Amino acid sequence: MNTDATDRDTTGLRARWRATVTAAGAHPDRDPAPYADRLLAAWAEPQRRYHTTAHLADVLARADELAPHAADPSAVELAAWFHDAVYRPDRSENEERSAALAERALPELGIGPARTAEVARLVRLTVTHDPAPGDTNGEALCDADLAVLAGSPQRYAAYAAAVRAEYGFVPDEDFRAGRAAVLRQLLGLPRLFRTPYGAAHWEAPARRNLAAELDALT
């Protein structure tokens, strides 16, 4: 591991967190640094191989690209920070616990109830990645989270390998069957990406990557 690079990345994320919560209406007397410490520690837990600080940084970068589409870009950014803050690959309640974490932390920072509720709603939406038509915040967050599917073949292969590593406790045959079911479900959707930007730039390469992984599995 390149420790210097990791430190630089963490420094950038900490600065971004401070800017994000300030823009979202945090009280100026509340220090956001301890919250950044806790969130970044969670994102760096040892059971993670894909859902890491690198994934967080990627989702934030994609959220920047999609910010013009969102009604409340600050809520989308905060939801990106919290959407996998609680992550155990052997548990099914990660999104609910992550949303509950946001519901506790954001009021402590002085962020208002309406925006806190919107952040929690967006985090819960990542269970299905199926925002309602016109839910521009949900569309932006879900597209940002799924943008990894549209990476180059090499980046997609690294993503798929990291997902497999997170589920290392699952026997190969069971993992292949479960993963293939997920891929078929994704390929069966009429649209993977709901924002105009995502549809134009990410839909086609994502479908190619998903189909190639499914072929390799089956």
C-alpha positions in Angstrom: 0.0 0.0 0.0 1.2 3.5 -0.9 0.7 5.2 2.5 1.6 8.7 1.3 -1.1 8.4 -1.5 -3.6 7.1 1.0 -2.9 10.0 3.4 -3.3 12.4 0.5 -6.6 10.8 -0.5 -7.9 10.9 3.0 -6.9 14.6 3.4 -8.8 15.4 0.3 -11.9 13.6 1.5 -11.7 15.3 4.9 -11.6 18.7 3.2 -14.5 17.7 1.0 -16.5 16.5 4.0 -16.0 19.9 5.7 -17.1 21.8 2.5 -20.1 19.5 2.0 -21.5 19.8 5.5 -20.9 23.6 5.5 -22.8 23.9 2.2 -25.6 21.7 3.6 -26.2 24.1 6.5 -24.2 22.7 9.4 -24.0 24.9 12.4 -20.7 26.9 12.3 -20.0 26.0 16.0 -20.1 22.3 15.3 -16.7 20.7 14.3 -17.2 18.3 11.4 -13.8 16.7 11.8 -14.8 13.9 14.3 -17.6 12.9 12.0 -15.2 12.6 9.1 -12.9 10.5 11.3 -15.7 8.1 12.1 -17.0 7.8 8.5 -13.5 7.3 7.0 -12.7 4.7 9.7 -15.9 2.9 8.7 -15.1 3.0 5.0 -11.6 1.6 5.7 -12.8 -1.5 7.7 -10.8 -4.7 6.9 -13.8 -6.7 5.5 -14.1 -4.2 2.6 -12.5 -4.9 -0.7 -14.8 -2.9 -3.0 -16.8 -0.7 -0.7 -13.8 1.3 0.4 -12.7 4.9 0.5 -11.8 4.5 -3.2 -15.4 3.7 -4.0 -16.6 6.7 -1.9 -14.2 9.0 -3.8 -15.5 7.5 -7.1 -19.1 8.0 -6.2 -18.4 11.6 -5.1 -16.6 12.3 -8.4 -19.6 10.9 -10.4 -22.0 12.9 -8.2 -20.1 16.0 -9.3 -20.7 15.2 -12.9 -24.4 14.7 -12.2 -24.9 17.7 -9.9 -26.7 19.8 -12.5 -29.4 17.1 -12.7 -30.1 17.0 -8.9 -32.6 19.2 -7.1 -30.4 19.1 -4.0 -26.8 18.3 -4.8 -25.8 18.7 -1.2 -28.2 16.0 -0.1 -26.9 13.7 -2.9 -23.3 14.3 -1.7 -24.2 13.6 1.9 -26.0 10.4 0.9 -22.9 9.3 -1.0 -20.9 9.7 2.2 -23.4 7.6 4.2 -24.7 5.1 1.6 -22.2 2.3 2.5 -21.0 3.7 5.8 -22.3 0.5 7.5 -21.2 -2.5 5.4 -21.0 -6.1 6.3 -21.2 -8.4 3.3 -23.0 -11.1 5.3 -25.8 -8.8 6.4 -28.9 -7.5 4.6 -29.6 -4.4 6.7 -26.6 -2.3 5.7 -28.5 0.4 3.9 -31.0 0.8 6.8 -28.3 1.0 9.4 -26.4 3.5 7.2 -29.5 5.7 6.8 -30.0 5.5 10.6 -26.4 6.7 11.1 -27.1 9.7 8.9 -30.3 10.4 10.8 -28.3 10.6 14.0 -25.2 12.4 12.8 -26.6 15.2 10.6 -28.9 16.8 13.2 -25.9 16.8 15.6 -24.1 18.9 13.0 -27.0 21.3 12.9 -28.3 20.2 9.4 -32.0 20.7 9.2 -34.7 18.0 9.4 -35.8 18.2 5.8 -32.4 17.7 4.3 -31.6 15.0 6.9 -34.7 13.1 5.9 -33.8 13.5 2.2 -30.3 12.1 2.8 -31.7 9.1 4.7 -34.3 8.5 2.0 -31.6 8.5 -0.6 -29.4 6.1 1.3 -32.3 3.7 1.6 -33.0 4.0 -2.1 -29.6 2.3 -2.8 -31.3 -1.0 -1.8 -33.1 -1.1 -5.1 -31.4 1.6 -7.2 -34.9 2.3 -8.6 -35.8 5.9 -8.2 -39.3 7.1 -9.1 -39.7 9.1 -12.3 -38.8 12.7 -11.5 -36.8 11.9 -8.4 -33.7 13.8 -9.7 -31.8 13.4 -6.4 -32.4 9.6 -6.4 -31.5 9.4 -10.1 -28.2 11.2 -9.5 -27.2 9.1 -6.5 -28.1 5.8 -8.0 -26.3 6.6 -11.3 -23.2 7.8 -9.4 -23.2 4.5 -7.4 -23.6 2.3 -10.5 -21.2 4.2 -12.7 -18.5 1.6 -11.8 -20.3 -0.8 -14.2 -19.3 1.4 -17.1 -15.5 1.4 -16.5 -12.9 0.1 -18.9 -12.8 -3.7 -19.2 -9.7 -3.6 -16.9 -11.3 -1.5 -14.3 -14.5 -3.5 -14.4 -12.5 -6.7 -14.0 -10.8 -5.2 -10.9 -14.3 -4.2 -9.5 -15.6 -7.7 -10.1 -12.6 -9.3 -8.4 -13.0 -7.0 -5.4 -16.7 -7.9 -5.1 -15.7 -11.6 -5.1 -13.1 -10.9 -2.4 -15.7 -9.3 -0.2 -17.7 -12.5 -0.5 -14.8 -14.8 0.1 -16.8 -16.7 2.7 -19.2 -17.9 0.0 -18.3 -21.1 -1.9 -17.5 -20.6 -5.5 -20.5 -22.5 -6.9 -22.9 -20.5 -4.7 -21.2 -17.2 -5.5 -21.3 -17.9 -9.3 -25.0 -18.7 -9.1 -25.9 -15.7 -7.0 -23.7 -13.3 -9.0 -25.2 -14.5 -12.3 -28.7 -13.9 -11.0 -27.7 -10.3 -10.1 -26.2 -9.7 -13.5 -29.3 -11.1 -15.3 -31.5 -8.9 -13.2 -29.4 -5.8 -14.1 -29.3 -6.7 -17.8 -33.1 -7.2 -17.7 -33.7 -3.6 -16.6 -35.0 -1.3 -19.4 -32.5 1.3 -18.2 -29.5 1.0 -15.9 -29.0 4.8 -15.7 -31.8 7.3 -15.3 -30.0 10.6 -15.8 -29.5 11.9 -19.3 -25.7 12.0 -18.7 -25.6 8.4 -17.4 -27.8 7.1 -20.2 -25.6 8.8 -22.9 -22.2 7.9 -21.4 -22.5 4.8 -19.2 -25.4 2.7 -20.4 -23.7 1.0 -23.4 -20.3 0.2 -21.8 -22.0 -1.0 -18.6 -24.2 -3.5 -20.5 -21.1 -4.8 -22.4 -19.3 -5.3 -19.1 -22.2 -7.0 -17.4 -22.8 -9.3 -20.4 -19.1 -10.2 -20.5 -19.0 -11.1 -16.8 -22.2 -13.2 -17.1 -20.7 -15.1 -20.1 -17.5 -15.8 -18.0 -19.5 -17.0 -15.1 -21.8 -19.3 -17.1 
